[in-house]
Structures are given as C-alpha cells and as structure tokens.
Amino acid sequence: MAKTKVPYVLVVVDVQPGFDTAKDVIDPVCKLVIKAIADGMPIVILEFDPTRFDDTYTQVTDLCKGYNKTLVVTKDMDDGSEEVISALRNAGYKYPRILLCGVNFEFCVFATAVGLANGLEDTTVVVDTEAVHGPYYDAEDPSYWDSLQQRYNKNGVKLLNYG
C-alpha cells in the first residue's frame, strides 16, 4: 500500500547527549518535530552508536511517542544516508523532499545530507539552518555561512529555515 505524499521527511541527526553541541539544538529541533507531526511527515531519528553517545534526548523522543510515522535508525559513522534510505524504503515511504536538522552541522549532518542527495534521484535535500549546530558553528560570521552554503550547494544540498 502506497503512503500519502507528504511535504518532507524529517531526519533528526545525532541529537544525543554524547555530542556537546546537541543541547544547543534541542528547542529548535523540538519545534520542527512538532511541525512535522502536525503536517503528517515521517520522522527519522538518526543516532550515532547509542552505546557510545547515548540515546536521542528525551525532549525529542517524547514528542514522537505514539506517532506511528517515527523511525529510529542507528549508524556507526558520520554518513547515515544508507541507513535512512533503507529505513524509509522498508517502511514504504516516498521521499521527494528530505529535511535534516541536528548536529554536527559540519560533519554528520553534512555527510548524511550529501549522501542522501547523491543516493536518491529526484529528491530535494535541505538542511534547516535554525535547527543545526556544531563545534565550529558561528551564526554571526558571514564568512562561515558563505563557506558552508557553497560547500552544501556544491554537493546538491540546500540550506533554508523551514520552521
């Protein structure tokens, strides 16, 4: 049975206590999760080896309790795109647009976004700039944003503020 086409699939990347910057995105990520649930979007919670970095913060996972379009997926390296693609296919979801948020913006979010953009044809991959963070994150430095914008765009990923 085909699932209904939805605005995006939301992928929450590594919002886990083992990453120092994860606590800085809990609120904006929670806002995106609330919006995703309201819009009927599938949600993929992508975790980097929970035995090392712990489970996703409960503020995020508690919002998803009882929401039957939530998938929890683990990965063991920065790029979790193969795990996300596999989970979406196994659940029968179509993914014309994928929205990512989480940490670390410069590493895991980037690697997963690029992997999704390269691994899925006819799919738009975007990263919400209001719901990301990382060890080098500097929201006030225009050169930081210019550099990352070029790096993401060069790899077929768009940056926007979805929330």
N, C-alpha and C positions, 0 to 999 in steps of 0.2 A: 504494500500500500504506500503510495507516494505521500510525503508530508507536504503541508502547505508551504508555499514560498513565503519567506519572512524577510524583513529589512536587512538583517545581518545575522551572522553567527558571532556571538561574543566569546572571545578567548581571553581568559584571565591568566596571565603568565606569572608564576612564581611569587605570589603574594603570601610569602611564608616567613615565619619568624627567623629563619636561618639567614635571611638577607637583610642587612642593616637598613636598607632604604625602603623595604616593603611597608614599614609602618607609616611612611610618608604618603602612601597612596591609598590607604585603606578607605578613607572617606570618599574620594572621587571614584574609586573602583566600586564601592557600595552603591553610589548614585547610578553608575552605569548598569549594575546588576539589577537594581530596582526598575530602571527604564527598560532593560532587556526583558524582564519578566512581564512588565505591563504591555510590551509590544509583542509578546509571544515568541521571542527569539530563543533559539537554542543557546545554551551556555556551556562552554568547555572550561573547566578549571584544570589548568595545566600545572603540574607540580614537579619540581626538580627533586628527585630522590628524597622522598619524605623521611627516610631513615636518617638522612644527614641534615636536612633543612627543616624538618617538621612539616606538619600538615598546613594547608592554607589557613590563614587567620579565620577564626570562628565568626567574626563580624561579617565576612563574605559568605562563608558556607551556611551559616544560619539563615541567611536570606533565601538560599536555594532549597532549603528543606521543604519537601513536599512538592517542589516544582519538577514535574516529570520530564522536562527538557534539559536537565543538567547532566553532564557527563564529567567524571573526574578521571583524568588521564595523567600518568606519570611518565617522566622522561629521565634519561641519565646523562644528557649533555645539553649544551646551550640550545641547540635547534630541536624543538619539539614538533616540527611540522609533520613529520611522518606519523607520529602518534596521534596528532589531531586529525589528520586526513583519514586515517584508519578508523578512529572512533566515530567520526561523522558518517563515513560510508557504512560502517556496521550498524549504526542507528537509523540509517535510511534518510539522513538529512541532505538536502541540496545546499550548496554553499556558493551562491553567486557573489556574495559580499561577506567578507570576514573583517571584524573589528577587533583589534588587540589592545590590551591595556596591561599594566603591571610593571615588573622590574626584571632585570635591569635594562633600561632603555637602550643602552649602548651595546649590550651583549645578547642576552636571552630573548628579549622582545625583538631585537633586530634580526637575529639569526632565524627565529621562528617565522617572523613576517616574511623575510626573504625566501625561506624555504617554502612557505605556503604560496607565495607569488610565483615561484619557479615550478612548483609541483602541481599546480592546479591551473588548467586552461580556463579562460573565460570567467575568471574570478577576480574581483577587485579586493585588494587587501589594503586596509587602512589601520593606522595607529592613532588612538586618541591622545593628543598631546597634554590634556589636562589630567590624565589618569596613568601617567608613567613617571618613573624616577630611576635614578641610577647613581653610581658613585661619582660620576663626573658631571652630573646634571647641574646646569646653571640656567635657570629660566630667564634671568635678567641679561645674559650676554648674547647679543645678536649674532656674533660670530659662531657661537655654539650652535644656535638654531640653524644658521645658514649651512654650516658644515653637515649637520645631521640631516637636514632637508635634502641636500644634494646626495648624501650617501643613501638615504632611503629611496629617493626618487630614481636614482641611477639603477636601483635594483627592483623597480616596479612597484614600490610601496608608497602610499600617500599618507601624509600627516594631516590630521584635522582635529577639531574639537567637536566631538559628537554630542556630548552631554549638554 
